[in-house]
């Protein structure tokens, strides 16, 4: 069944991208024109450009205290903007003494990254999580290197006051740059693991420049880089290797308890979730599967779809209605245990299987379910409902304490709407950093659940192997045909079903008869050998003879 569960579940069925407005106030506005003139490029001032004279300027200009301010990216009250209203209010409280950055040039953003007077207290965090969408890692390292090695012009050296200010700003910038490098390695360690040239350039920068200014800082930075890149690489390798040597056991759906199955599902999903990397979410990378830019997201969603399909198959392969009711009950009990473990992604995976067209239509099977389980299924449907932008589920996530596994599909949908509803740049080429901030807030939410590990006491190696090697989803049309045979819609289909069931039973009888004949033949051979041994013992003949 091709259960593309993530994009298929109607998270925002009533939302239309045409309703997402991107109102931008032109620079001709008096307010914006005044703010825009405060941004001084690294090369030369606006006045020198207009006059045709290129006067010497400070190579480390201070970031403007008031960046370009535009209207809100999203139309107030729109369906997409409402989901970020609470976070916007929180950020406004945090930045009461500053102004949020909406649009800015790359030079201005790098300036904020390396100076103390950035108006946004979370700017560095937002920048490092999203910079891959507007600058390459090699370009970023080059920009940081230029600011670290900046030298004063002759005009600045001639003025003692200006020279002192320059030295102070450069020292502050150098401290900031070292902090940026550490955070960069921590967040995007794979930038350096996958690009040896970039890692080499980083070490060269440290040896040739940072080492000359602050040797102790250079030494500790190199240790930090080695520790992060090495440990992260080994952790990723052990994750890939840990379960692959286990052989795939036979079906354990019936034999294992719901709690054991729920714990193993949670363990497998968390191993994938904690390895999700911010860069995989940038620029909708997970939708470009031919480029394999989001390998962990792809594995995670594939596991989700296989788990949903597993539930469907386990129910449909039971011809007897009583067996199907038992399997359906088992699936809901597994979902209950997943909920108790706070694995909401697992809950949604099971729920997607139960709500599939091939299972949802089995009225006789659902009718035989005990009332408590029917009510529990209804509760889960309401809890994970897409109504009002998944309001109940979002409230549940925010109220849950301790480790949890969120439903990843909702994050992917949020990111898709942000990306499609907001331009990367304005008409003048200024980077839309407000959009990056919204993306970063989603990524921070994802990361907040990666650091809280689950404590799962019991180990089930055979079950782990089985659930990690679930079959690829059965095509939906095949599953639906089987469902129709199990519970036909009309009398003629019922007759066909009876004939198919009879043929199935005949085949089962033939298989059993064949196995019985084989066993009887084997028993006959054993009886012959026993008789021969007895004869030998009577005659006193040695067994070796």
N, C-alpha and C positions, 0 to 999 in steps of 0.2 A: 504494500500500500504506500503510495507516494505521499506520505503525510508531511508536507512542508508546513509543520505546525507553527513555526514562528511567524511567517508572513501571512498564514491563512487565517489565524484567529482574528476576528474583526475587532481590533483594539479601538480604532477610531473610525467606525464605519460611516458616521454622519459628518465627519470633518472633510472639508474640501480645501485643497491647496490653493484654490483660487481665492479663498477667503482670507489668506494670510497676506497682509499688506506690508510692504517695506517702504514706509514713508521716510524720505530723506530730505532734509531742509537744504537748499542750495547754498553754496558759499557766498552768494550775493547778498544773503541775509546780513543786516548790519551786525547782529550779535555774533554770528559765525565768522564774519570777516574780521572782527576785532580779535577773536580768539585765534584765528588761523595765523595772523601776523606774529603771534608770540612764539610760534614754532620756528626755530632757527636750524636750518640744515647744517651738516658737518662742513660742507664745502665753503659756503659763503652766505652772507646775509641777503635778505630780500632787497634791501636798499642798494647794496653793491651790484646786484643783478640788474636793477632798474637803471642805475647810472652807468653801467658798463664797466665799472671799476671793481676789481677783485681785491678787496682789502684783506690783510691778514686777520684771522679770527681765531678764537680759542678752539683748539682741536678737541676739547672735552666740554662742549656746551652743556650747561645745566638743563635738565628736562624742564619743560614749561610747567609752571604751577597749575595752569588751567589748560588742559588739552582741548582739542576740538570737541565741541559738544553738539550732538545732533538729537533729533527726536528719537523716541524709543524705536527699536528695530521692528518690534511687533506691535500691531495695532492694539490699543488698550481694549481689554475685554474679549479679545479673540480666543478661540478654544485652545490654541497652542500657547498663547501668552499666559493664560491662567495657570498653567501647570508650573510656571516659574515665578509667579507673583510672590509666594512666601519667601523664596530664596532671595528675590530682589529686595524685599523689605529687610531681610536679615543683613544683606550686604550694605544697604543704605545706613543701617545702624552702625555697622563696623566702620564705615567711611564718612562719618558725619563731618570730619575735619578735612575731607578731600572730595574730589570729583571723579566719578567713574569714567573710564576711558571708553569711548565709543568707536571712533575712527581715528587712525593715526598712520604715519609713514613708518617704514621699517626702521629708519634711523631713530625716530622718536621712541619706538618700542624698545629698541636696544638700549637707548639712553635711560629709559625707566628701569630696565633690567639691571643696570650697573650703577645707579645712583640712589641716594637715600631718600630723595623727596618725591618718590612716586605716590600719587594720590590714592592708589588702590592698594590696600594692605595685602591682598592676595594675588597681586599681579604676577610675581615670579612663579607661583604655583600654577596659575592659569596659563602663563606663557610656555612653561616647560612641558605641560601636558599636551599642548596643541600646536607647537611651533612647526611641526612637520607639515602642516597644511599651508604654510606660506614661506618657509625657508628650509633649505637642506641642512643636515648636520654639519657638513663641511663648511658651508657659508656661515653658519652660526659660530663655529670655532674661529673662523677667520675674523669675524666681527669682534669677538671677545679679545682676540689677540691684538687687534689694532688699538682697542681702547686701553688694554693693559700696557702697551708699549708707546702710548701717545707721548709726544715731546712738545714742549711749549714753543711758540713762534718767537721770533726776535722782538716783536712788539710787546709780547707778554713779559719776556725776560727783562725788558727795559723798565718795566713798571713793577716795583717791589711788591706793592699791594696785590696787583693782578697775578704776579708770579706765585706769591704765597697762597692765594686762593686756588690757583691751578694745581699746585703741589698737594694741597689738602684734598681737592676733589679727586685727583688722580689716585691718592692713597686710599680714599674711600671706595673709588671704583675698583681698585685692585682687590680690596677685601671682598667686595661684592662679587667680583668675577670668580674668585676662588670658591665662594659659597655656591655660585651658580653651577660651576663645574662639578662640585660634589653632588648637588641635587640632580644634575643632568645624568651623571653616572648611575645614581640610585634609581631614578625613574626609567631611564632609557638605556640600561646597560647593554642591550642588544645592538644599539647603534655602533658600539665599539667591538662587540663580539663578531658581528657580521661584516665589519669593514676594517680590516687590519691596517689599512692606510690611515684611516681616521684615528685609530688608537695610536699609531706611530706618531702622527702629527701632534696629538695631545701630549705624549711623553716628551716630544721634542720641545714643545712650548714650555712645559714645566722645567726641563733641564736648562734651556737657553735663556729663559726670562724669569720665571717665578723663583728658581733656585738662586739667581743672582740677587734678588730683592729680599726674600725671606726663606733661607734654606730649610728651616724647621717646617714651615708651611708646605714647601715643595715635597719634603720627605713624607710627611703625614698624608698629603694628597695622593702620592704615588702608592702608598700602602693601602689607602682607602679604595683606589681604583682597582688594584690587583685583587683585593679581598672581594669586592662586589662582583667583578666580572667572572672571577674563578668560581665563587660559591654559587652564583646564579646559573652558570653553565653546568656545574655538576648536579645541581638540584633538578634542572630541566632534563638532564640525561638520565638520572635515576628514576624520574617519573615515567619516562618513556619505556624504561627497561623493566620496571618493577613487576608487572603482571604478565609480560609477554611469554614467559617460559612455562606458564601454567597451561595444562591441556584443557580443552573444552569438555566439560562433563555433559551428561544427558540432562534432560529437562528437570529443573528443580522447582518449578512453579508450585507443584502440589506438595512436595515433601518439606520445603522450608517454611518457617514461620514468617508471618508478615513483618514482624520487627526485624528479623535477620535480613530480609529482602530490602526493607527500607534503609537499614544501616548501610548495606553495601551500595545501594543506589546513591545514597548521600556521600559515601566515601569516594566513589568514582567521580561524581559530579564536582565535588569540592576539589579533588586533585586537578581537574580541568579548570575550574573557576579561579583558583588561586594563581594559575599561570596565565590568565588573561592579561594581555599587555595593552597599555593605553594606545599605542600606535596602531593597533589592529582596528580601533574604532574610528580613526581619523579618516575624513573624506569618504565615508561609507566603504571602507576597504573590504569589508566582509561580503559585499555584493559583487566584487570583482574576483570571482572564484578562480578564473583562469590564470590570474596572477599570483594566487596563493599568498596574499598579503595579510590574511588573518587566519593562520592555521589553527590556532587554539579555539577561536570562535567557531570555525567550521567543524572542528571535532566536537565541541560542546553542543551545537545545534544538531549534529548528526546523532549524538548519543540521546538527545531529547526525542528525536523522531523514532529512533529504534526502540526506546522504552515505550512510547505510545503504541507503536506497531506490535510490540511484544504482548501487550494487554489484549489488543484486538485478536491476534492469532490464538492466544491461549483460550479465549472465549469461543471463537468460531470453530476451532478444531474439535470441539465436543459436540457430538451428534445428539446425544441424549440431553433433554432439557434440564433434568435434575443436575447433571454434570455442569451444564452451562451456568445454572444458578449458583452452584458452588464456586465456580471460577469467577463469576461476577462479584460475589460476596468477598472473595479473597482479594480482588483488585481494590475494592473500596476499603477493606481493612488495611491494605498496604498504604493506601492514600492517607488513612487516619494516622498511621505511624510516621509517615513522611511529614505530616502537619505537626505532629508532636515534636519532631526533630527540627522544626523550623526550615524544612527544605521545601520552599514554595515553588521552586522550579520543578522538583519531582512531582509535587501535587498537580501542577499544571500539565505535566507530561502524561500522567495517568488519566487526568480529566479529559485531555484531548482525545485519548483513545476511547474512553467511555462515551464521549459525545460525538464520535465519528458516525457517519451515516450508516455504516454497516452494523454498528452495535446499538446505536440509539433507536433503531427501528424494531428491535427484538422485544416487542411488547409482552409476549408471553413470558420471556425470560425475566424481564424487569418486574412483571407482575408477581412472580414467585419469590421476589426478594423480601426479606423480613423488613418490617416497618422501620425499625431503627436505622438500618442501612439506607433505606430509601430517603429518610429524613436527612441523614448525614450527607448523602450525595447532593441533595438540594442545597444544603448549607455551603458545600464547597462550590457549587455553581454560582451561588449568590456572592460568595467571598471573592471569587476570581472573575466576576462579571466585568465586561468592558464598559458598562454603563457609567456615565458621568466621569469619563476619563479614568476608569479603574479606581474610583474613589475609595471603595472599601478595601481593596488590596493595598493601595498606597498608605492608607491609615494603619493597616495591619503591619506593614513593613516598619513604619516609624514608631510603632508602639512595642515592637518585639525587642526584647533584651537578650543579649548574648549572641552567639554565632548564628548565622542564618544564611540560606542560599536563596537569593532573590530570583524571580523569573526574568531571565536575560532578554527574552523577546520584547518586553516592554521598554527596556533601555534602548534596544536597537530601533524600535519604533520612534521613541523620543528623538534620538539622534537623526533619524531620517527626516522627520518633520523640521527640525532645526536647520538641517543642511539645505533642504529644498525650499524652505520658506524665507531664507535670508541670503543675500549676496555675499560672496567672499570679499569683494571690494566695492567702494562707491564709484561714481562716474569719473572721479579724478584719480583713481588708483590707490586711494587710501585703504589700508587694511581694516576690515570690519572686525575689530577686536571684541566688540560686544557679542558677536556670534561665537567667537572662540571661548569667551567666558561662559556662555551657556553650555557649550560642549564640555568644557572643563568641569562644570558643576555636576554634569551627569557622570563623568569619569571619576570624580571624587567620590560620588555616591557608590559607584561600583567598587572602587578601591577600599571603601570603608568596611566592606564585608569580606575582604580578602585576608585581613590580618587576624581575624578571630577564628581560631581553629576549632573543629569539632572534636569532641572526646568520645570516640566510638570504641568501647572496651573490647568487644568480641571480634575475632577474625574468622572470616569464612572464605578461605582461598578458592575452593571449588566454585562457590557462588560468585565470587569476584570474577573469576575467569569466564563464567557463563554470561554474566551481565555485561562484560566488556566485549564479548564476541557475539552479541545479538545479531540476528539476521537483518539484512537490509529490508526496508519497508516493502510490504506486499502492495502491488498496484491496487488502487481504490476499487477499480471495476471488478477485479478478481474477488476482493473481499466482499463486495456487495452481492456478487453472484452467489457466493457461499451463504451469505446471510439470507438471501431469498430462498435458497434450498432448505435452510433450517426452519424458517418461518415464512411460508409462502403468503402472498397477498390474496390469492383466490384458490378455489377448489382444484382447478386443473394443475396449478403449480404444486398443490398439496400432493396430488397423485404422483407427479414427477419426483417430488421429494421422497415419497415412500419407496418408489422404485430405486432411486439412487441410494437410499439408506439400505434397502435390501441387498443391492449389489455390493455396497460397502461391507455389510456383514458377511456376505458370501466370500468375499476376498479375505476377510479376517479369519473365517473358518478354514479356508484353504491354506493360509499361512500357518495356522495352528496345527493342522493335520500334517503338513510337511515337517514341522519341527518335532511333532510327536513321533513320526516315522523315523526321523534321524535319531531321536533318543532311544527308541526301541532297538534300532540297529546297533547303536553303541552298547546298550545293555546286553544284547545277545553276544557281542564280542567279548564283553567282560565276563559273562557267564562261562563262555568257552574257555577263557584263560584260567578262571577259578577251578574248573573241572580238571584241566590239565595239571595244575599245581597239586591238586589233591591226589591225582593218580601218581605223580612223581613222589610225593611224600609216602604213599603206601608202599611203593616199590623201593624206597630208600635211595632213589636216584638223586645225585647232587644237582642243585639248580644251575651250577656252572656248566655241567655236562649238557 
